[in-house]
Amino acid sequence: MKKIITGLLVLSTLTFAKEKILVQGAMDMEVDYLVKSLKNPTKEHIGSWTFWKGDIGNHEVIVSRTEVGLVNAAAATAIGIEKYHPTIIINQGTSGGHDPKLHTGDIVLGSEVINMGAIRTERKENGIKENMKDGIFFDVVQRIRDKDENLVNYKSFISNESLLKVAEKTNYSQGKITLGIIGSADQWNRELERIKYLNETFKTSTEEMESVAVAQTAKAFNIPFLAIRVLSNTDIHNEDFNPKTALWCQEYTINVIKNLK
């Protein structure tokens, strides 16, 4: 823990003079406005993934369309790191609400992100009914080797403290901004009892399919990371998917980038 805190304190002294920022979205609708906002953009395909490079404000920005899901997000992040050597990684996009206090249009800044699909179960004999509440968090999938080849297990990954502070102070008019836990998994949950269970078990504010893979990869490379997720829908309040939220999240993310000064 001392190493993590020390790193955050060092980063908090940065002035964000001119950063190289890898900013991600899974789908076209989550990156289109970012791409349009780039000055002098260039486009590059690497494997199945697409990157656009240009400038926003004082910073060099690489927009990455990661495609949907944890595997795609991890691969796109690793490629983006090796190819472009970013100094900051921002993962942003749409998500589904878990917290009853939040509504469509609200933004969650991922103070923590967790793989809520990382579950193991103890043996049960045939005929004993399955119960999702018997699942045990499987932190093995979130472990990373440090520079000394030691394995370190992580319950969750945290967004960079300095980036969170900038994001908290950035104006947003479509809803409220809150710090919270973002749950990632290759899932789209609409069962209210399951959503309640995930919220109570992992304390999640919202769910999506990429952030934890990006956070884990960024941590492995020791690159400051920030997760930004807008609630595009929440079945808790019977609020259906609103595609406009993807645009709102990109507009807000651009303002966060411009405020890194």
Secondary structure as UniProt FT lines:
FT   HELIX           2..11
FT   TURN            12..13
FT   STRAND          20..25
FT   HELIX           28..36
FT   STRAND          39..46
FT   TURN            47..48
FT   STRAND          49..56
FT   TURN            57..58
FT   STRAND          59..65
FT   HELIX           70..84
FT   STRAND          88..97
FT   TURN            100..101
FT   TURN            104..105
FT   STRAND          107..115
FT   TURN            116..117
FT   STRAND          119..120
FT   TURN            126..127
FT   HELIX           132..134
FT   STRAND          136..137
FT   HELIX           139..142
FT   STRAND          143..145
FT   TURN            147..148
FT   STRAND          151..153
FT   STRAND          157..158
FT   HELIX           161..168
FT   STRAND          177..184
FT   HELIX           192..202
FT   STRAND          204..208
FT   HELIX           211..220
FT   TURN            221..222
FT   STRAND          225..234
FT   HELIX           235..237
FT   HELIX           244..258
//
